[in-house]
Amino acid sequence: MFTITINGNKQTYNNKVRLLDLIEDKDHNYFIALVNNRLRELHYTVDHDATVEFLDTTHSEAVFAYEASLRYLISMAFHKLYPKYDFKFNHSISRSVFCHITNLDKNDDLRQILTEIETEMKRLIAQDLPITRLEMDKDEAITFYEKHGYHDKIDVIRYRPEDTVHFYQCGNYINYMYALMVPSTGYLSDFKLRAYPPGFLIQYPRAETGGEIPNFEDAPIYGRTLREANRWAERIDAGTIAKINRKAEKDANEFVQINESRHNQMLAEIGRTVAKNRDDIRLIAIAGPSSSGKTTFSNRLRIELMTQGLKPVMISLDNYYLDRDAIEPDENGNIDLEHINTLDIDLFNQNMLDLIQGKEVDIPIFDFMEKKRSGYKKFRISEDNPIIIEGIHALNEQLTELIPQHQKYKIFISPQLQINIDHQNPISITNLRLLRRIVRDRKFRNAPASKTIGMWPSVRRGEFHWIYPHQEGADYIYNSSLAYELGVMKKYALDTLMEIPRDSEHFITANRLIKFLKYFKDVDDKYVPNNSLLREFIGGSCFEE
């Protein structure tokens, strides 16, 4: 006899019971469940005392399962209708997934393909076919993959530390998406497909939009950067974990330097642009989401501009905070320190305008201990002193509205990692940034991973509100990812992630990160240059004060 608790209600059972049988869910509103704080698929059977929480798409973990299951369904439709096509999934613009049909012929009708794929998906959904979990040992799995031509999956399985491999079967179709799955195809009715040559975008419910599909917002500049990142990964043959591992095993130093050289090339490109337009560009604004490497990038850009004969100056937006008691709280009495209205926008605009016009200004000094302005310092620049500003609001026009557009050069920085476990399983860009933040917080603040994971949802809300709406206004998007970096960060991240106990609310996120980190081969820190952007997170940077 055992007791199951759901929403505070206790029920006693004598025989094991499936999670699916514990609730009435004819509309398929729930997709996975927490059983004693462990994620379980709804086919899971309980035979012990347990507290159960059913998760819908307002919960990020349910969204992960939904999105992975949707990729499975699309792969299944391709397998039946278009087995000749090779395709690859990548994270893309507007919080969607991009399905890239890699061998699409110029004479193929993409719209017709998409229509037929969507029709087949809806047919499978209407049949509500069960998706069941299987297990094979690694040798059996390799034989299966060889038989079906899944060579990209064979590559990565060799780096899997476990002796067994999980699969999911629906009808005669078998595949694995490295994630928990929904119980049946009928759960996947909420999606949108949008043609986006040479493939299509897949939109799905998101937790941050209340379980709804976000409105589509095209981002041609950001999308172009993602495509270039994907082409770069293909050019250096580093688009999957297995390929990255082979590079690290063959010559880790060479692989590191190839990636670092790419960063150098992008910095040089920016430097040449600014130098060529030195009579116009007077203010360089840098913004990007958390853990993008903004501090190191700003320092390296300053040096790059110096090689062009310029003498850049850096002005901190932090000094323009209003006194804490002058900030208006919100309707709940809380102060949002990320809100742009916490900055003295009028003073900043006037100071920047006066500096550009050659005037001497009084730059404020903010005392973070006292939470108020403590004084001013005199400041003047000359024509060869472009101003560099960096911060969450740097690309917001409201912050620099007095400065003419031709005098501003806006840079959006973010790690646009385009790496897959295999062709059907992309690695999340957001997870990369979270890992960077976890490693940095432990290294420099002695903060455990649980604390970083706990604050991450708040960080993400701020990014969606204050950063991403302005990325399309950037003059340059700097891809700060390094294909080798997960091999370096792995040893730092695993130690702190594995400290999180199973009963912690953050164990689920930690376990998800551990699951894909374990596939990477270690890369020794000694190969990482001291001016590398990665040093901002692992330590040893020449820019550390």
Residue, then its C-alpha position, 0 to 999 in steps of 0.5 A: m500500500f502506498t500514497i500518492t499526493i496530487n495538489g494536496n489531495k492524498q489517495t491510497y493504492n494497492n497496485k502500481v498505477r500509471l501517471l496517465d491514469l491518475i488524472e482526467d485529461k481528455d484535452h491533453n493539457y499535461f505533458i510530463a509530471l514531477v514525481n518526488n521532484r523527478l521528471r517522468e513521462l506520463h507512461y511512468t508507473v508509480d508503486h511507492d509514496a509520491t508527490v505528483e505534479f502534472l506540468d503543462t506548457t506554462h512550465s519550461e520542462a513541459v515545453f522541452a518535452y513538447e518541442a522534442s516530441l514535435r521534432y520527432l513527429i516531423s521526422m516521422a512525417f519526413h520518413k514516410l513522405y520524403p525519405k530522400y531528404d536530409f534535414k537538420f534542426n537548429h534553434s532559430i529566430s522568433r523562439s522557433v526551431f528551423c528545419h533545414i532541408t539540406n539537399l533541397d533541389k532548386n526545382d523542388d516546391l518547398r510550399q508543396i513539401l510543407t503542405e504535405i508534411e503538415t497534412e501528415m502531421k495532423r493525420l498522425i495527431a488525429q490517430d493519437l498513436p502511442i509513443t513508447r520507450l525502448e532500450m537497447d545496448k550500444d552495440e544493438a543501437i549502432t547496428f540499428y542506426e547503420k541499417h537505417g543510415y543514421h550515421d550522425k547518431i552513430d558518431v555521437i553514441r560512441y561518446r555516450p558513457e552509458d552502456t544502453v541507449h533509449f529509443y522511442q517507437c511510434g508505429n513502425y518508426i523508431n528514433y531518439m530525441y535526447a529528451l522526455m516525450v509526450p505519451s502519444t501523437g494526439y498531444l501535439s496539436d498546437f504548432k505552426l509551420r512557416a516556409y523559410p527557405p531552404g526549409f521551414l520554421i516550427q513554432y510551438p507553445r512557450a512557457e514565457t508566453g503563458g503556454e501560447i505560441p508567440n507571435f511571429e517576429d521576423a529578424p532578418i539580421y539575427g537570422r542571417t547571423l544564425r545562418e552564418a554561424n551554421r555555415w561556419a560550423e560546417r566549414i570547420d567541420a564542427g557542427t556536431i558533438a562528435k565532430i568537435n570531439r574528434k577535433a579536440e582529440k586530434d589537435a586541441n590547440e589547433f582547434v582552439q586557435i581556429n575558433e579564436s581566429r574567427h573572433n579576431q576576424m570579426l573584431a578586425e572587421i568592426g575595427r575597419t568599419v569604425a576607422k573608415n567612418r571615424d568622422d561620423i561614428r562617435l558612439i559605439a553601443i554594445a548590448g547582449p544577453s547575460s553571459s555573452g562576454k560583453t566585458t571582454f569584448s568591449n576591452r578587446l574592441r578598445i584595443e582593436l580600435m587603438t590599432q586603427g589609430l583611434k583612442p577610444v574611451m569607455i563610459s560606464l552606464d552604471n554611473y548614471y543610475l538614479d539615487r535609489d530613493a528617486i526611483e518610482p516603485d511599481e504597482n506592487g511596491n517593487i523596484d525593477l533595477e533593470h528598468i530603463n527608468t532607473l537611469d538618468i536618461d536625460l543627463f546621459n543623452q545631454n552628456m553624450l551630445d556635449l562630449i561629441q560636440g567637444k564640450e567638457v562635461d561633468i560625468p556622475i559617480f555612483d556609489f553602490m554602497e550608498k545607492k546614490r550619486s556621490g559626485y562628478k568628474k570632469f571629462r572631455i574627448s577629442e575627435d579621435n576618442p570614440i565613446i564605448i558604452e556597454g549595458i542592457h539598455a545600450l541599444n535602446e534608442q531612448l538612451t541615445e535619442l539626442i545622438p544622430q543615427h550616423q554618429k552611432y554604431k550599435i553592436f549586439i553580442s550573443p553566442q550564436l552556437q549552432i551545434n547539434i548532438d545529431h541532425q535532429n537534436p540541436i543544443s540550446i543557445t540559452n543552455l550555453r549561456l546558462l552554463r557560462r553563468i554557472v561557471r563564472d558565478r562559482k569561479f568569481r563569486n563562489a555562488p553555487a549552481s543552484k543560486t544561478i539556476g534560481m535567478w535565471p528565469s528572472v534574467r531571461r524575463g529581463e532579456f526578452h523585455w529590454i534586450y531582444p526587442h532592440q537586436e534588429g537595430a544593431d549595425y553588427i551582430y557579434n557571435s561570441s560562441l566558441a565551438y570548443e568551449l563546452g569541452v573546457m567548461k565541462k569540468y567546472a560546470l559538472d562539479t557544481l551541478m552535481e552538488i545539487p541534491r535530488d530534492s532540490e527544485h533546481f535538480i531538474t535543470a542541473n540534470r538536463l545540463i549534465k546529460f548533454l555535457k557528458y558527451f563532450k571530451d575535455v579540452d585543457d585550459k592551457y590552450v585557451p589564450n589569456n585574452s579569450l572571451l572564454r577567460e571571462f568565465i573560467g578565469g585567467s583573463c589578461f583583462e581581470e583587475 
